[in-house]
Amino acid sequence: MGIQIQNISKQFGNYTALDQIDLTVPSGELVALLGPSGSGKTTLLRIIAGLETPDTGTIHFDGEETTQRKVRERQVGFVFQHYALFRHMTVFDNIAFGMTVKPRAERPGKAQISARVHELLGLIQLDNLVDRYPAQLSGGQRQRVALARALATEPKVLLLDEPFGALDAKVRQELRRWLRKLHDEIHVTSVFVTHDQEEALEVADRVVVMNQAKVEQVGTPEEVYDRPANPFVYGFLGNVNLFHCRGNESGGQHGESTFPVDSDGVNIGYVRPGDIRILRRAESAADIAAEVIFIQGAGALPRVELRRVDNGETVHAELPREQYRQLALKIGEQVYIQPTNIRVFVPDYQI
């Protein structure tokens, strides 16, 4: 079930939530709507579900317009951030609920409902908790039950609004990997909203980066991270160092340091912390003298903050653990840095 979104706009009073959004969600893909608060991602999800009506534009499911159809007619499953489980119902009854309230002509028999519930319990790996109530479950278990309830009616589209936002970091990481594996098994077209960059890059087939009611970029996780379309996408998908530079035939000039750039004129070079090399001794005139001001040695990628000697700007670096051990850095000492993999944008677009 592919979704086609054409020229969708939505205002709430004087506030523009969506501004002429065009987007295609390919059938069977898991697509993330990623962006900061207020970027319009949840409003777009609710319009796809039929919970909001756009001011302009159309929504098509597999080429068939559904813009004015009611929620029930769209055959979508919806998973909310805070589970929305019925507290007085068992796990079994929560999952079965959507099937039991169908019109009599469409309602499955009791045996079919029971078989479907137990099938889903196996899918979410909670077979042994069938008679428990939501209060007796962990946050991760409740979210799995909420997902099973959304899948019980065999929706054509699955929509998830910050599905792991209420969970702690460890459980969230486990569940997003589980969701990716589950999607690979069922292949239902899915759209989920998140403001967590790591979550979107790890789970989604395709990422839609949104900002201020517009779509900034659409692409695979690798495309949006490695080839960001503009400074906002670059800065939103991870930390970034900014180097103001002046381009010429030989490269870009930043203070006393020269390094290659891909365009002329005054530009801003964007460099991720993992692309900052730290040297004990300068290898060329382009290397920048800096003082170590902070070290975070724990974790898979130790982090180092440095203050440039020439202009006092702070530079953030991430180092492979073995390189960090070999350097044996100490706060207060002077080293040299080399920015690599520099991306240059003209300075008319601010993060």
Secondary structure, DSSP 8 states (H G I E B T S, - for coil): --EEEEEEEEEETTEEEEEEEEEEE-TT-EEEEE--TTSSHHHHHHHHHTSS--SEEEEEETTEE-TT--HHHHTEEEE-TT----TTS-HHHHHHHHHHTS-TTT---HHHHHHHHHHHHHHTT-GGGTT--GGGS-HHHHHHHHHHHHHHT--SEEEEESTTTTS-HHHHHHHHHHHHHHHHHH--EEEEEES-HHHHHHH-SEEEEEETTEEEEEE-HHHHHHS-SSHHHHHHSS--EEEEEEEETTEEEETTEEE--SSSEEEEEEE-GGGEEEESS-SSTT-EEEEEEEEE--SSS-EEEEEETTT--EEEEE--HHHHHHHT--TT-EEEEEE-S-EEE-TTS--
